[in-house]
């Protein structure tokens, strides 16, 4: 009996965002998109493709100083920061879901999936990018948005490529010494050490492209200033110059069982 090798032959990793067509990002907070997909978005725009971004919340609770930054004030600032950050990437199409920061998991999932589905219908993406089920950092909002995005894709655009942002094994090795200085990974078992062979898309940014990404990151100063101060621009340039994604359709559910990582929630 002949074996169908086509089903087991790995597909080549995409390295050029021009191959992704129309792109829709689905994220939880302002700056998620800049850290994980700024280069991908800018590359797709440079190729002439439509790029749209969905943000669930304004991240109004993303501060260690709520007296100085009460939620209403921080939300207003982060809205402006996000607009400037996306503009640096030539992305002007943005949709805000209006969820309260830290409360995604308490929302009606069918209602939010329907909301995202309507945007998917409008944009008609060839590629959707979001968090994996781990939420990249373990943040509960990230994990919930991942579930919403996958459900909306399955309902509305089942033929669209769905990519989960991930961290590479190379990144994990480099990041390890910095965990004490500024650890953005909020749960046990993270960051994921994804091998090169498992990547569906890998975008390596050249120095000019990293410059653009850093402009996008620095535009969100309320969130990124402390990171730049703690780690220094040189390390940030090196560590976030690669953006890596796995295919949701190729992901092994057993390997990505939620029991293998934790969940971090915003304090009440």
Secondary structure, 3 states (H helix, E strand, C coil): CCCCHHHCCCCCCECCHHHHCCEEEEECCCCHHHHHHHHHHHHHHHCCCCEEEEECCCCCCCCCCCCCCCHHHHHHHHHHHHHHHHHHCCCCEEEECCCCCCCHHHCCHHHHHHHHHHHHHHHCCCEEEEECCCCCCCEHHHHHHHHHHHHHHHHHCCCCEEEEEECEHHHHHHHHHHCCCCCCCCCCCCCCCECHHHCCEEEECCHHHHHHHHHHHHHCHHHHHHHHHHHCHHHHHHHCCEEEEEECCCCCCCCCCHHHCCCECCCC
